[in-house]
Structure formats: C-alpha cells, structure tokens
C-alpha cells in the first residue's frame, strides 16, 4: 500500500472487482477473535468510476516497524462459506526515520 510512519493512522481507499466479493445484499466484515485494532473496514460501497467494481475504505494503524501485513475479510451474512479476503502490506518506518515519500496520516 505504500510507506507509512509508525504510530500514525491512515485511511486507504481501493477498488475491487465485484465478482471477487460475496454476491449478497448482506455482506459483513468477518472479525477475527479477538478483533484487530490495527485494521478495520470503514466503508464498502459501489465504485463511482465503474459499475463492475466496489470501493473499500480501510483504516490502518501503523503499529509495527518494517513490514506490516493486515487482512480484511468479507463474508456473506447468509452463507459464511462465501468470503473474500484482502491482504494489505505496508512498509512502516520507525520514529527516528523520516522520508519525503511518506503518505499523510489521517488528522
């Protein structure tokens, strides 16, 4: 997803083809036990640019230096065997490092 700074919060929006998502009106987030405080789905809506894609907005808290890997899973509310998982990977720089390529954190 990019290069982030540790202990910052980011909102990431990306698109996914609808044919990869569960085909249901009752799509929910499959929360792990215990829930992951570092990654959560904020919005799932139809894409404004394409009828064949959905737009997902995820909040990611950069909490681990080097490589951070988080998973967001969506399931069909009626049939939990129908699911889609998205793996987000980000490079996280420590507090002592600074870089002009860092993404802006959410205010």
LUMGULO-534978 format. One record per residue: residue number from 1; z, y, x of N, C-alpha, C in turn. Coordinates in nm, 4 decimals. Layout:
<nodes>
 num      npz      npy      npx     capz     capy     capx      cpz      cpy      cpx
 NUM        Z        Y        X        Z        Y        X        Z        Y        X
...
</nodes>
This chain:
<nodes>
 num      npz      npy      npx     capz     capy     capx      cpz      cpy      cpx
   1   0.0000  -0.1186   0.0823   0.0000   0.0000   0.0000   0.0000   0.1252   0.0869
   2   0.0493   0.1163   0.2078   0.0496   0.2349   0.2913   0.1674   0.2335   0.3867
   3   0.1973   0.3496   0.4438   0.3086   0.3655   0.5354   0.4129   0.4548   0.4703
   4   0.5357   0.4045   0.4624   0.6432   0.4764   0.3952   0.7574   0.5026   0.4917
   5   0.8491   0.5889   0.4502   0.9685   0.6164   0.5284   1.0878   0.5500   0.4608
   6   1.1748   0.4915   0.5418   1.2881   0.4169   0.4886   1.3792   0.5076   0.4047
   7   1.4398   0.4505   0.3019   1.5323   0.5169   0.2092   1.4651   0.6240   0.1248
   8   1.3360   0.6117   0.1011   1.2644   0.7019   0.0110   1.2110   0.6214  -0.1067
   9   1.1881   0.6900  -0.2176   1.1410   0.6288  -0.3415   0.9977   0.6757  -0.3670
  10   0.9093   0.5806  -0.4026   0.7687   0.6117  -0.4233   0.7214   0.5574  -0.5575
  11   0.6321   0.6310  -0.6225   0.5645   0.5835  -0.7438   0.4209   0.5515  -0.7047
  12   0.3804   0.4268  -0.7246   0.2483   0.3803  -0.6867   0.1719   0.3425  -0.8126
  13   0.0496   0.3906  -0.8255  -0.0345   0.3562  -0.9392  -0.1587   0.2847  -0.8870
  14  -0.1867   0.1693  -0.9462  -0.3061   0.0938  -0.9074  -0.3638   0.0285  -1.0317
  15  -0.4894  -0.0144  -1.0201  -0.5580  -0.0768  -1.1323  -0.5827  -0.2240  -1.1033
  16  -0.5791  -0.3037  -1.2107  -0.6055  -0.4472  -1.2009  -0.6994  -0.4872  -1.3132
  17  -0.7896  -0.5797  -1.2873  -0.8787  -0.6267  -1.3933  -0.7975  -0.6915  -1.5063
  18  -0.8339  -0.6614  -1.6297  -0.7616  -0.7162  -1.7445  -0.7727  -0.8671  -1.7535
  19  -0.8805  -0.9245  -1.6987  -0.8942  -1.0703  -1.7064  -0.7930  -1.1424  -1.6174
  20  -0.7241  -1.0714  -1.5272  -0.6184  -1.1312  -1.4459  -0.4822  -1.1253  -1.5152
  21  -0.4693  -1.0403  -1.6168  -0.3423  -1.0224  -1.6870  -0.3309  -1.1199  -1.8032
  22  -0.2080  -1.1510  -1.8458  -0.1922  -1.2354  -1.9652  -0.2574  -1.1685  -2.0859
  23  -0.3312  -1.2469  -2.1652  -0.4021  -1.1937  -2.2820  -0.3103  -1.1967  -2.4029
  24  -0.2344  -1.0909  -2.4202  -0.1389  -1.0840  -2.5298  -0.1016  -0.9384  -2.5542
  25  -0.0560  -0.9109  -2.6742  -0.0029  -0.7775  -2.7043   0.1416  -0.7664  -2.6562
  26   0.2033  -0.8804  -2.6240   0.3443  -0.8846  -2.5865   0.3607  -0.9212  -2.4392
  27   0.3017  -0.8419  -2.3505   0.3154  -0.8657  -2.2068   0.4433  -0.7971  -2.1592
  28   0.5279  -0.8721  -2.0894   0.6537  -0.8180  -2.0397   0.6657  -0.8457  -1.8903
  29   0.7617  -0.7780  -1.8283   0.7894  -0.7995  -1.6865   0.8809  -0.9201  -1.6743
  30   0.8463  -1.0110  -1.5848   0.9303  -1.1270  -1.5582   1.0308  -1.0870  -1.4504
  31   1.1528  -1.0558  -1.4917   1.2548  -1.0097  -1.3984   1.3178  -1.1279  -1.3252
  32   1.3299  -1.1165  -1.1926   1.3982  -1.2220  -1.1182   1.5486  -1.2168  -1.1471
  33   1.6185  -1.3223  -1.1103   1.7631  -1.3245  -1.1291   1.8281  -1.3340  -0.9920
  34   1.8929  -1.2334  -0.9433   1.9216  -1.1031  -1.0031   1.7999  -1.0107  -0.9957
  35   1.7966  -0.9068  -1.0815   1.6830  -0.8129  -1.0808   1.6697  -0.7423  -0.9460
  36   1.5465  -0.7121  -0.9090   1.5178  -0.6465  -0.7820   1.5308  -0.4945  -0.7992
  37   1.6291  -0.4311  -0.7346   1.6451  -0.2860  -0.7486   1.5436  -0.2058  -0.6681
  38   1.4664  -0.2725  -0.5808   1.3735  -0.2017  -0.4925   1.2323  -0.1906  -0.5474
  39   1.2015  -0.2627  -0.6540   1.0660  -0.2609  -0.7083   1.0720  -0.2860  -0.8583
  40   1.0165  -0.1936  -0.9361   1.0147  -0.2141  -1.0812   0.8896  -0.1511  -1.1411
  41   0.8424  -0.2124  -1.2477   0.7243  -0.1633  -1.3182   0.7666  -0.0506  -1.4119
  42   0.7026   0.0651  -1.3986   0.7330   0.1792  -1.4850   0.6391   0.1868  -1.6050
  43   0.5083   0.1620  -1.5815   0.4089   0.1742  -1.6891   0.3006   0.0694  -1.6736
  44   0.2556   0.0198  -1.7870   0.1385  -0.0672  -1.7942   0.0556  -0.0157  -1.9098
  45  -0.0642   0.0351  -1.8806  -0.1478   0.0947  -1.9851  -0.2946   0.0717  -1.9523
  46  -0.3796   0.0973  -2.0513  -0.5233   0.0863  -2.0297  -0.5683   0.1915  -1.9298
  47  -0.6622   0.1543  -1.8464  -0.7170   0.2470  -1.7484  -0.7994   0.3544  -1.8185
  48  -0.7914   0.4754  -1.7682  -0.8714   0.5846  -1.8235  -1.0141   0.5802  -1.7696
  49  -1.0338   0.5114  -1.6573  -1.1646   0.5095  -1.5930  -1.2513   0.3901  -1.6321
  50  -1.1873   0.2800  -1.6739  -1.2637   0.1586  -1.7027  -1.1987   0.0811  -1.8161
  51  -1.2819   0.0317  -1.9103  -1.2303  -0.0484  -2.0212  -1.1884  -0.1878  -1.9767
  52  -1.2365  -0.2321  -1.8639  -1.2079  -0.3673  -1.8180  -1.0871  -0.3745  -1.7236
  53  -1.0178  -0.2615  -1.7028  -0.9034  -0.2581  -1.6115  -0.7798  -0.2028  -1.6815
  54  -0.6642  -0.2380  -1.6265  -0.5367  -0.1833  -1.6712  -0.4758  -0.1056  -1.5548
  55  -0.3995  -0.0039  -1.5877  -0.3337   0.0784  -1.4872  -0.1853   0.0431  -1.4831
  56  -0.1343   0.0131  -1.3645   0.0069  -0.0207  -1.3467   0.0712   0.0838  -1.2572
  57   0.1889   0.1311  -1.2955   0.2654   0.2239  -1.2135   0.3960   0.1556  -1.1760
  58   0.4227   0.1479  -1.0467   0.5385   0.0769  -0.9932   0.6228   0.1752  -0.9133
  59   0.7548   0.1631  -0.9257   0.8466   0.2405  -0.8418   0.8937   0.1495  -0.7293
  60   0.8759   0.1948  -0.6057   0.9143   0.1169  -0.4885   1.0129   0.1983  -0.4065
  61   1.1254   0.1360  -0.3722   1.2244   0.1977  -0.2832   1.2103   0.1302  -0.1480
  62   1.1756   0.2094  -0.0468   1.1589   0.1548   0.0881   1.2970   0.1333   0.1480
  63   1.3392   0.0078   0.1559   1.4763  -0.0208   0.1986   1.4851  -0.1042   0.3257
  64   1.3713  -0.1466   0.3803   1.3725  -0.2352   0.4952   1.2675  -0.1889   0.5951
  65   1.3085  -0.1703   0.7198   1.2142  -0.1277   0.8228   1.1106  -0.2357   0.8518
  66   0.9997  -0.1938   0.9066   0.8843  -0.2760   0.9426   0.8038  -0.3124   0.8186
  67   0.7953  -0.4390   0.7823   0.7112  -0.4787   0.6691   0.7982  -0.5118   0.5479
  68   0.7708  -0.4445   0.4369   0.8410  -0.4726   0.3120   0.7427  -0.5353   0.2149
  69   0.7834  -0.6456   0.1545   0.6972  -0.7200   0.0631   0.7720  -0.7379  -0.0681
  70   0.7148  -0.6887  -0.1787   0.7771  -0.6978  -0.3102   0.6773  -0.7572  -0.4084
  71   0.7273  -0.8254  -0.5109   0.6431  -0.8896  -0.6110   0.6764  -0.8366  -0.7496
  72   0.5718  -0.8050  -0.8265   0.5853  -0.7679  -0.9672   0.5130  -0.8756  -1.0470
  73   0.5853  -0.9394  -1.1401   0.5267  -1.0468  -1.2214   0.5258  -1.0069  -1.3682
  74   0.4121  -1.0325  -1.4336   0.3971  -1.0072  -1.5763   0.3776  -1.1401  -1.6471
  75   0.4401  -1.1555  -1.7646   0.4265  -1.2792  -1.8418   0.3930  -1.2460  -1.9861
  76   0.3315  -1.3434  -2.0512   0.3038  -1.3351  -2.1940   0.4357  -1.3633  -2.2660
  77   0.4770  -1.2743  -2.3552   0.6033  -1.2911  -2.4260   0.6085  -1.4170  -2.5103
  78   0.4946  -1.4629  -2.5620   0.4907  -1.5815  -2.6465   0.4757  -1.7098  -2.5652
  79   0.4053  -1.7041  -2.4542   0.3807  -1.8222  -2.3714   0.4100  -1.7867  -2.2263
  80   0.5302  -1.8163  -2.1801   0.5745  -1.7734  -2.0475   0.5013  -1.8438  -1.9330
  81   0.4198  -1.9441  -1.9641   0.3423  -2.0097  -1.8584   0.2211  -1.9249  -1.8193
  82   0.1832  -1.8308  -1.9044   0.0712  -1.7406  -1.8738   0.1277  -1.6178  -1.8041
  83   0.0946  -1.6050  -1.6765   0.1548  -1.4982  -1.5966   0.0557  -1.4421  -1.4946
  84   0.0899  -1.3248  -1.4438   0.0153  -1.2619  -1.3347   0.1175  -1.2018  -1.2389
  85   0.0969  -1.2216  -1.1099   0.1877  -1.1675  -1.0094   0.1095  -1.0797  -0.9126
  86   0.1700  -0.9677  -0.8763   0.1110  -0.8742  -0.7810   0.2078  -0.8598  -0.6646
  87   0.1577  -0.8810  -0.5434   0.2400  -0.8695  -0.4236   0.2054  -0.7366  -0.3569
  88   0.3062  -0.6533  -0.3393   0.2898  -0.5221  -0.2755   0.3471  -0.5312  -0.1345
  89   0.2686  -0.4895  -0.0363   0.3156  -0.4882   0.1012   0.3039  -0.3474   0.1548
  90   0.4082  -0.3034   0.2250   0.4081  -0.1674   0.2803   0.4698  -0.1690   0.4187
  91   0.4194  -0.0851   0.5046   0.4773  -0.0639   0.6361   0.5831   0.0451   0.6192
  92   0.7065   0.0181   0.6635   0.8167   0.1126   0.6472   0.8651   0.1550   0.7843
  93   0.8647   0.2865   0.8079   0.9118   0.3411   0.9350   1.0594   0.3763   0.9243
  94   1.1331   0.3590   1.0345   1.2756   0.3899   1.0375   1.3010   0.5398   1.0341
  95   1.4284   0.5766   1.0234   1.4662   0.7181   1.0125   1.4310   0.7968   1.1386
  96   1.4349   0.7322   1.2543   1.4091   0.8040   1.3789   1.2605   0.8279   1.4034
  97   1.1746   0.7598   1.3286   1.0306   0.7750   1.3475   0.9739   0.8717   1.2443
  98   0.8780   0.9483   1.2849   0.8085   1.0336   1.1890   0.6596   1.0187   1.2124
  99   0.5832   1.0433   1.1067   0.4396   1.0206   1.1150   0.3696   1.1143   1.0177
 100   0.2580   1.1710   1.0574   0.1841   1.2602   0.9688   0.1135   1.1838   0.8586
 101   0.1042   1.0507   0.8706   0.0347   0.9694   0.7726   0.1241   0.9179   0.6608
 102   0.2509   0.9584   0.6589   0.3430   0.9098   0.5574   0.3046   0.9635   0.4204
 103   0.3195   0.8802   0.3181   0.2982   0.9245   0.1823   0.4170   1.0082   0.1379
 104   0.3935   1.0994   0.0458   0.5006   1.1856  -0.0036   0.5923   1.1067  -0.0964
 105   0.7259   1.1149  -0.0754   0.8168   1.0459  -0.1661   0.8218   1.1156  -0.3014
 106   0.8680   1.0424  -0.4040   0.8852   1.0993  -0.5374   1.0052   1.1917  -0.5346
 107   0.9926   1.3077  -0.5922   1.1032   1.4053  -0.5914   1.2091   1.3674  -0.6904
</nodes>
